[in-house]
């Protein structure tokens, strides 16, 4: 985890201002490089273990780099993450991004030129805009409030410089095997996930696992436990949460120390404005998840600055059954699954990043490993979704069958907010404050974003306190253009 920001052109103190607004991303060290009108800065979070201090910035003569992310290239050796980026840039020029194995958003200063790049899945965030003709960028949109009124999200999988414009890069950093049949595919999935978990734990910085009790975090717990038997787990839940008993079953089965924090309705009310401010979103399901994520961050950080999480499995292995079950045939289902991958950068992954950053800790995501993602795209949809019930993540479940009890492996999908109990509380809270008539009137106003529920109007009003300019409305992503089936099911259940 790090924060990055920069200005191409004369810096009149704005770089320091941008870095100060997102200081929580890296409270341990602030670094800047200002050469020939290229002004870049870095906020460093020290995660401990054998991770090098100052790993997210580097300078080599006239060239410098500021990085948010991690590099896992085999040739990394004793280089830091930022030194690895600079090494690849020195070797391949603007083609460096295609050679980088990891999650990253970065800026390079090269003798008066500025180059920006972002990983192809959009795991790490990056935003840009213009101020009096100068190009500005930062890890979070809030750093650009009042500085630029044309703020946009930097697209995943692109390299940019004013000289070259935006250039999409082909990811060439890793190779994954082909497979002949389903049985071989299961074996490869398991091997790649074990490898991904191991390399994220190699520097001994990981101090625990965020365990919801869902399938993905439960599998991460199993794999991490194989590598480090004394790994610990952290779970937050409301009394009504459906996932807590499952989380307890996982830790009991594996013999793992388990830290549990219970929270209630009062905490959700207090945290809601903070969660919306930090995650920069008003989309209903993302706000639900943000509450539990934020509380989890507060719970974890006194004990460790680096954890493993299960994000990415739903996107790359077809876990969002509320969405893909809308497909009328295999082609439509595959199209929906592809879209969920394409919007992850400003839905689930944005929520993960912002709520980690808000509490100054780093999460590492084995399911978002370059090799795991690459291989997942080779797997036919019928290997991911199985049977009349259309059970998602089927190949992953079967790959780890026997490693955990069957009721863990074959559990049904629950959104994090549903599993922790937050969703029901938040909906009731919003409906006390906003009427359907207010929502209908709002949606009639030209220029307003279309909001799909009274909850979203409630959240939108809080969002606008931090982001008053219209350009920030357009940065908010969605899983679906209207309310997901998940929320319709919630309505029927209550």
Secondary structure, 3 states (H helix, E strand, C coil): CEEEEEEECCCCCHHHHHHHHCHHHCCCEEEEEEECCEEEEEEECCCCCCCCCCCCEEEECCEEEEEEEEECCHHHCCCCHHHHHHHHHHHHHHHHHHHCCEEEEEEEEECCEEEEEECCCCCCCCEEEEECCEEEEECCHHHHCCCCCCCEECCCCEEEECCCEEEECCCCCCCCCCCCCHHHHHHHHHHHHHHHHHHHHCCCCCCEEECCCCHHHHHHHHHHHHHCCCCCEEEEECCCCCCHHHHHHHHHHHCCCEEEEECCHHHHHHHHHHHHHHHCCCCHHHHHHHHHHHHHHHHHHCCCCEEECCCCHHHHCCCCHHHHCCCCCHHHHHHHHHHHHHCHHHCHHHHHHHHHHHCCCEEECHHHCHHHHHHHCCCCHHHHCECCCCECCHHHHHHCECCECHHHHCCCCCCHHHHHCHHHHHHHHHHHHCCHHHHHHHHHCCCCCCCCCHHHHHHHHHHHHHCCCHHHHCCCCCCCCCCCHHHHHHHHHC
